[in-house]
Amino acid sequence: MNGVGLSGGPVQSGEPSPLAGATVLQIIPALEAGGAERTTVDVAAALTEAGARALVATEGGRLVGELQAKGGIWVPFPANTKNPLAMALNVERLARLCRREGVQILHARSRAPAWVALGAARRLKIPFVTTYHGSYSGRTSVKLLYNSVMARGDVVIANSHYTADLIRRAHPEQAGDRIVVIHRGTDLSAFTPSAVAPARVEALRRAWGVAPHERVVLLAARLTAWKGQRVLIEAAARMRDLGLADLAVVLAGDPQGRTNYERELDALIEARGLTGIVRRTGHCTDMPAAFRAASVVAVPSVEPEAFGRSAVEAQALGIPVVVSDLGAVPETVLAPPDVDPGQRTGWRVPAGDVAALADALAEALTLRASAREAMSRRAQAHVEAHFSLDRMISATLGVYSGLLGRGNG
């Protein structure tokens, strides 16, 4: 990448990036697995490529090593606290850090640290950016006020049009006309079939206990009820009853301490007679191989997703997807009635509808080879045109460049 211009477009080779020499600090509670965390690392890497200093203030996490390997600078910071007194003290702590490091832009990616960053940015009179990574819930005035910090940026980045509409409805006074939609970007150098060696796929299937003849239905999401694991288990029982054989339904995700939900899922699997068909495999560190190991990927969320990363990454690898028709995920999957059936890149089904989910998964699993190949090509082209990492990086760095230009002007 050659850098990003003020409009968000690429700088021609040989031209210095407008971000060269700038210092940008992103703040996030922790760098564990997740869309916000992955985006933080991706943006830090791009800033470094553009000649900027990319600081990330965070507690730590499994992605810190990757951040540092890509040129980002980890600044240990208690960004995960929600204690009001600790947050108030963190404002001065962050302000001192920004003065010392010469930070020119503060970018917050979560609510509690965003309040800290807002206080520091206003104190230092530097630009403040927020990214709305989730559809934050809240009906009480206190919760709405707490959420509103994410709409108080000089630029408010929404990761989907669905999220942008949520912000406008919930915080019209704060957000104003400062919302910019930048979809989550997928690294097409990693999420492409040619980049995933067959040995990686075979090793993962063995680790999951999947036999060579079994077809994998994959749900890759942390174990939490709104991700729809229960709906998929019920759909698996229906598919078995319809006569679909040789299925392996893989729930790949970290329970993150939700032991009651783990027990509930295990009990449901046993009650439906799906032991050996549905298996929980825990956190997966090789998602490109995981998607390539699947015959179909399910995103059966029962509450709205703010983006839908799994659906995009699976499509980038040419794998059929079946998603719930709510939230932002429909923005990522072409399906009727928005397109003709012959132009679909996946299936959308009503959230929580076991029969519809089972029928769509069965249709995906029984596609003829030529239809599957054509859908794979359409899905890959769709992701490349709208959801690439380069596109997201160009737009995000364009936001930074515009704010620096505004400050200099």
TIVO-982139 format. One line per field, with one value per residue (C-alpha): residue number from 0; y, x negated, z negated; residue in one letter. Coordinates in Angstrom, 3 decimals. Layout:
% residues N
seq = [NUM ...]
north = [Y ...]
east = [X ...]
up = [Z ...]
type = [A ...]
***
This chain:
% residues 409
seq = [0 1 2 3 4 5 6 7 8 9 10 11 12 13 14 15 16 17 18 19 20 21 22 23 24 25 26 27 28 29 30 31 32 33 34 35 36 37 38 39 40 41 42 43 44 45 46 47 48 49 50 51 52 53 54 55 56 57 58 59 60 61 62 63 64 65 66 67 68 69 70 71 72 73 74 75 76 77 78 79 80 81 82 83 84 85 86 87 88 89 90 91 92 93 94 95 96 97 98 99 100 101 102 103 104 105 106 107 108 109 110 111 112 113 114 115 116 117 118 119 120 121 122 123 124 125 126 127 128 129 130 131 132 133 134 135 136 137 138 139 140 141 142 143 144 145 146 147 148 149 150 151 152 153 154 155 156 157 158 159 160 161 162 163 164 165 166 167 168 169 170 171 172 173 174 175 176 177 178 179 180 181 182 183 184 185 186 187 188 189 190 191 192 193 194 195 196 197 198 199 200 201 202 203 204 205 206 207 208 209 210 211 212 213 214 215 216 217 218 219 220 221 222 223 224 225 226 227 228 229 230 231 232 233 234 235 236 237 238 239 240 241 242 243 244 245 246 247 248 249 250 251 252 253 254 255 256 257 258 259 260 261 262 263 264 265 266 267 268 269 270 271 272 273 274 275 276 277 278 279 280 281 282 283 284 285 286 287 288 289 290 291 292 293 294 295 296 297 298 299 300 301 302 303 304 305 306 307 308 309 310 311 312 313 314 315 316 317 318 319 320 321 322 323 324 325 326 327 328 329 330 331 332 333 334 335 336 337 338 339 340 341 342 343 344 345 346 347 348 349 350 351 352 353 354 355 356 357 358 359 360 361 362 363 364 365 366 367 368 369 370 371 372 373 374 375 376 377 378 379 380 381 382 383 384 385 386 387 388 389 390 391 392 393 394 395 396 397 398 399 400 401 402 403 404 405 406 407 408]
north = [0.000 3.408 5.498 7.262 10.689 13.262 11.853 8.354 7.346 5.899 8.193 7.589 5.710 8.057 10.601 10.899 9.879 12.763 10.581 10.215 11.256 11.477 9.671 8.011 6.254 3.671 2.636 -0.635 -2.709 -5.745 -7.237 -10.594 -12.228 -10.210 -7.807 -4.636 -6.126 -7.403 -4.032 -2.296 -4.405 -3.994 -0.213 -0.066 -2.069 0.267 3.358 1.950 1.301 4.892 6.141 7.005 5.871 3.520 3.324 1.013 1.599 -1.616 -4.100 -6.736 -9.880 -12.595 -10.155 -7.984 -10.040 -9.643 -5.917 -5.515 -7.721 -5.440 -2.288 -1.196 -0.017 -1.573 0.871 -1.067 0.840 -0.074 0.514 -2.275 -0.611 0.590 1.946 5.653 6.785 4.776 6.149 9.709 9.108 7.517 10.745 12.535 9.428 9.192 12.931 12.708 9.769 11.647 14.716 12.602 10.679 13.596 11.930 13.858 11.700 9.575 6.726 4.823 1.449 0.727 2.723 2.816 3.757 6.141 8.266 8.385 9.235 11.908 13.631 13.481 14.638 17.621 18.540 18.407 19.797 16.955 15.102 12.308 9.415 6.606 3.375 1.804 -1.908 -3.139 -2.431 -1.338 -2.111 0.299 1.795 3.711 7.287 6.302 3.549 5.770 8.435 5.866 4.615 8.150 8.584 6.500 9.145 12.062 11.695 14.393 11.512 8.591 5.454 2.944 -0.553 -0.972 0.981 -0.849 0.492 3.988 3.970 2.831 5.722 8.288 7.022 6.671 9.736 12.308 15.260 13.864 12.241 14.914 14.583 13.149 9.483 7.666 4.063 1.942 -1.761 -4.185 -5.225 -8.780 -9.586 -11.184 -12.309 -14.665 -15.348 -16.729 -20.402 -20.341 -19.130 -22.059 -25.183 -28.448 -29.719 -26.943 -27.937 -31.625 -30.946 -28.915 -31.529 -34.150 -31.903 -31.552 -35.336 -35.011 -38.065 -37.594 -38.368 -35.990 -32.586 -29.772 -27.222 -24.549 -21.900 -19.841 -17.541 -17.163 -19.235 -16.808 -17.348 -14.597 -16.170 -18.880 -22.126 -23.555 -22.801 -24.571 -27.625 -27.855 -27.422 -30.233 -32.535 -31.587 -32.226 -35.657 -36.434 -35.363 -37.985 -35.870 -38.091 -37.680 -34.324 -32.827 -29.672 -27.736 -25.016 -23.269 -20.595 -19.607 -19.838 -16.876 -18.191 -18.955 -22.387 -22.485 -21.945 -24.663 -27.117 -26.041 -26.692 -30.056 -31.073 -30.026 -31.970 -35.084 -34.591 -34.366 -37.463 -35.490 -36.657 -37.286 -35.106 -31.749 -30.991 -27.994 -27.386 -24.201 -21.193 -21.602 -19.804 -20.671 -19.281 -19.448 -23.194 -23.502 -21.973 -24.052 -27.145 -26.372 -27.320 -24.504 -21.754 -20.764 -17.375 -18.033 -15.047 -14.376 -10.761 -8.241 -8.390 -5.027 -6.383 -10.126 -10.933 -14.702 -14.368 -12.131 -14.251 -17.458 -15.884 -14.657 -18.305 -19.374 -21.202 -21.051 -19.157 -19.205 -16.165 -14.684 -11.938 -9.218 -6.607 -5.855 -9.373 -8.995 -6.159 -8.722 -11.548 -11.203 -13.143 -12.886 -10.723 -8.208 -10.258 -13.023 -16.547 -17.096 -14.159 -15.146 -15.481 -17.201 -17.649 -15.380 -16.918 -15.482 -15.357 -18.234 -20.161 -23.708 -25.109 -22.326 -22.648 -26.419 -26.160 -23.544 -25.535 -28.639 -26.745 -25.480 -28.970 -30.526 -27.961 -29.465 -28.876 -26.356 -24.308 -24.342 -23.183 -20.357 -19.203 -19.307 -17.045 -14.586 -14.510 -13.893 -11.081 -9.545 -9.484 -8.155 -5.294 -4.224 -5.716 -5.885 -4.889 -2.422 -0.672 -0.380 0.792 3.382 4.838 4.827 6.407 8.910 9.911 10.447 12.448 14.632 15.408 16.299 18.492 20.194 20.854 22.240 24.390]
east = [0.000 -1.351 0.537 3.888 4.834 7.147 10.103 9.337 7.872 4.390 1.410 -0.555 -3.828 -6.635 -4.375 -4.716 -1.651 0.116 -0.088 -3.880 -5.271 -1.844 -1.016 2.387 3.505 6.288 7.796 9.638 10.239 8.190 6.719 8.453 10.260 13.060 13.885 12.982 9.691 8.766 9.587 7.384 4.400 5.130 5.333 2.156 0.307 1.532 0.544 -2.947 -3.145 -2.098 -4.992 -2.913 -3.351 -0.533 0.053 2.647 3.602 5.050 4.848 3.184 4.462 3.600 3.225 0.563 -2.250 -0.817 -0.322 -3.984 -5.165 -3.333 -4.925 -2.237 -3.213 -1.450 -0.908 0.229 3.233 6.169 8.660 10.971 12.172 15.758 15.307 16.281 13.521 10.879 12.142 11.915 8.314 7.588 8.513 5.497 3.363 4.243 3.786 0.270 -0.482 0.747 -1.339 -4.433 -3.995 -2.792 0.523 2.438 5.580 7.369 9.544 11.804 13.347 15.379 17.595 15.749 12.374 14.179 15.299 11.676 10.452 13.131 12.006 8.345 9.023 11.081 8.438 5.687 7.843 6.984 9.380 11.453 12.708 15.052 15.983 19.355 18.495 21.708 25.409 25.290 28.449 30.035 33.426 32.919 31.707 28.559 27.659 28.400 26.140 23.393 23.745 23.834 20.073 19.661 21.644 19.583 16.548 15.431 15.932 18.194 17.384 20.217 19.277 22.496 25.476 27.555 25.294 25.377 29.185 29.065 26.770 28.984 32.080 30.502 28.224 29.400 28.128 24.640 23.918 25.265 23.800 20.477 21.287 19.173 19.948 16.812 17.511 15.230 12.459 11.381 7.756 8.091 4.467 5.380 9.046 8.644 8.645 5.136 3.713 5.092 2.954 4.941 2.763 4.130 7.687 7.011 5.276 8.214 10.766 8.752 8.610 12.397 12.819 14.425 14.191 13.105 16.598 18.438 19.702 19.146 21.800 19.806 20.941 17.890 18.859 18.311 20.691 23.436 27.157 27.794 25.350 27.944 26.196 29.468 31.265 28.555 28.720 32.475 31.910 29.333 31.944 34.399 31.830 31.085 34.795 35.062 32.461 29.339 26.471 22.727 23.089 20.695 22.057 19.161 19.681 16.303 16.118 14.832 17.388 15.705 16.748 20.379 20.374 24.147 24.653 22.089 24.027 27.290 25.908 24.492 27.836 29.696 27.281 27.842 31.595 31.866 29.740 26.983 23.990 21.226 22.951 22.798 19.532 18.133 14.527 13.574 11.677 10.165 6.939 6.992 10.250 9.338 8.770 11.939 14.077 12.382 13.096 16.813 19.366 21.615 21.268 24.219 24.741 28.070 28.013 31.256 30.340 29.016 25.351 23.673 21.693 21.297 17.616 18.057 20.409 17.958 14.885 16.671 17.832 14.283 13.225 16.076 18.072 21.908 23.454 26.867 27.559 30.344 32.162 31.724 29.196 26.282 25.631 28.096 25.860 23.112 25.047 26.825 30.094 33.702 35.742 32.908 31.385 32.572 32.043 29.349 27.347 27.405 24.200 25.989 29.302 31.139 33.691 35.914 34.096 34.988 36.847 35.528 37.333 36.169 32.587 32.598 34.099 31.563 28.640 29.932 30.217 26.662 25.381 27.070 25.983 24.654 20.975 21.520 24.019 21.715 18.748 20.764 21.983 18.436 17.213 20.063 19.439 15.717 16.322 18.923 16.534 13.647 15.793 17.275 15.540 11.808 9.240 7.686 11.030 11.501 7.937 8.108 11.308 10.084 6.731 8.603 10.578 7.337 5.770 8.849 8.790 5.095 5.703 8.597 6.409 3.629 5.963]
up = [0.000 0.988 -1.564 -1.587 -0.314 -1.848 0.023 -1.200 2.172 2.568 2.875 6.039 5.645 4.685 2.989 -0.793 -2.748 -4.507 -7.615 -7.500 -10.870 -12.510 -15.760 -16.125 -19.300 -19.262 -22.591 -23.192 -26.355 -25.277 -22.110 -22.201 -19.276 -17.683 -14.899 -16.794 -17.957 -14.491 -12.955 -15.525 -14.494 -10.776 -11.062 -13.161 -10.512 -7.775 -9.754 -10.151 -6.402 -5.804 -7.941 -11.004 -14.606 -15.594 -19.346 -20.898 -24.544 -25.938 -28.787 -26.582 -24.864 -22.388 -19.461 -21.113 -19.592 -16.107 -16.668 -17.581 -14.727 -12.291 -13.681 -16.117 -19.587 -22.562 -25.409 -28.513 -29.829 -32.126 -29.319 -30.427 -33.628 -33.940 -37.436 -37.278 -39.640 -37.785 -34.456 -35.773 -36.845 -33.472 -31.675 -33.142 -32.729 -29.037 -28.524 -29.978 -27.717 -24.653 -25.510 -26.031 -22.773 -20.667 -19.825 -17.155 -16.861 -19.474 -18.181 -20.618 -19.812 -22.964 -25.302 -28.647 -27.150 -24.794 -27.755 -28.899 -25.400 -24.949 -28.142 -27.126 -23.555 -24.672 -27.243 -24.612 -21.781 -19.416 -17.080 -18.592 -16.429 -17.447 -15.729 -16.443 -16.278 -17.903 -18.198 -21.831 -23.776 -26.210 -26.882 -30.116 -30.058 -31.969 -29.491 -26.500 -27.953 -28.500 -24.907 -23.496 -23.836 -20.693 -18.798 -20.117 -17.856 -15.468 -13.039 -13.966 -11.985 -11.624 -10.505 -8.488 -7.221 -9.807 -12.561 -11.080 -11.207 -14.844 -15.733 -13.996 -15.798 -19.250 -19.290 -16.744 -18.761 -19.295 -15.942 -13.626 -10.152 -11.308 -10.595 -8.005 -7.013 -6.666 -6.429 -8.207 -5.827 -5.043 -4.291 -0.865 -0.928 -3.792 -3.045 0.454 1.452 2.905 -0.438 -2.444 -2.067 -2.065 -4.923 -7.175 -6.370 -6.920 -10.240 -11.482 -10.459 -12.333 -15.397 -15.217 -14.897 -11.453 -9.214 -5.577 -4.250 -6.605 -5.475 -7.951 -8.866 -10.705 -13.163 -14.121 -16.982 -20.694 -22.767 -23.683 -23.251 -20.720 -18.238 -17.628 -18.580 -19.920 -16.662 -14.680 -16.955 -16.402 -12.638 -12.734 -14.272 -11.530 -8.786 -10.257 -10.349 -6.698 -5.822 -5.405 -6.459 -6.980 -8.724 -11.255 -12.865 -14.392 -16.995 -16.987 -19.648 -23.039 -25.883 -27.601 -31.006 -30.117 -31.745 -32.196 -28.480 -27.687 -29.854 -28.238 -24.748 -25.741 -27.259 -24.098 -21.889 -23.989 -24.168 -20.379 -19.884 -18.172 -20.184 -17.666 -15.060 -16.822 -18.556 -20.422 -19.425 -21.299 -19.978 -16.507 -15.619 -11.895 -10.582 -6.861 -7.249 -9.330 -6.602 -3.910 -5.993 -5.866 -3.249 -4.467 -7.079 -9.263 -10.903 -12.689 -15.062 -16.908 -17.659 -15.135 -14.158 -13.675 -10.726 -10.142 -9.698 -9.394 -6.441 -4.591 -5.293 -4.278 -1.010 -0.342 -0.476 1.795 -0.889 -0.822 -3.730 -5.404 -7.578 -9.658 -7.818 -10.432 -11.445 -9.139 -7.884 -4.967 -3.700 -3.167 -1.464 1.877 1.861 3.083 3.136 3.627 6.463 8.755 7.362 9.969 8.585 4.927 2.906 0.021 -1.781 -4.216 -6.574 -9.320 -12.647 -14.952 -12.229 -12.636 -9.597 -7.282 -8.517 -8.052 -4.556 -3.435 -4.850 -3.102 0.179 -0.182 -0.989 2.045 4.644 7.840 8.469 11.266 9.219 6.210 8.287 9.862 6.445 5.096 7.897 7.313 3.577 3.981 6.453 4.128 1.172 3.248 4.539 1.196 -1.852 -1.247 -3.841 -1.383 -1.003 -4.787 -5.368 -2.604 -4.034 -7.653 -6.884 -4.751 -7.853 -9.773 -6.945 -6.671 -10.395 -10.300 -7.276 -9.023 -12.048 -9.907 -7.904]
type = [M N G V G L S G G P V Q S G E P S P L A G A T V L Q I I P A L E A G G A E R T T V D V A A A L T E A G A R A L V A T E G G R L V G E L Q A K G G I W V P F P A N T K N P L A M A L N V E R L A R L C R R E G V Q I L H A R S R A P A W V A L G A A R R L K I P F V T T Y H G S Y S G R T S V K L L Y N S V M A R G D V V I A N S H Y T A D L I R R A H P E Q A G D R I V V I H R G T D L S A F T P S A V A P A R V E A L R R A W G V A P H E R V V L L A A R L T A W K G Q R V L I E A A A R M R D L G L A D L A V V L A G D P Q G R T N Y E R E L D A L I E A R G L T G I V R R T G H C T D M P A A F R A A S V V A V P S V E P E A F G R S A V E A Q A L G I P V V V S D L G A V P E T V L A P P D V D P G Q R T G W R V P A G D V A A L A D A L A E A L T L R A S A R E A M S R R A Q A H V E A H F S L D R M I S A T L G V Y S G L L G R G N G]
***
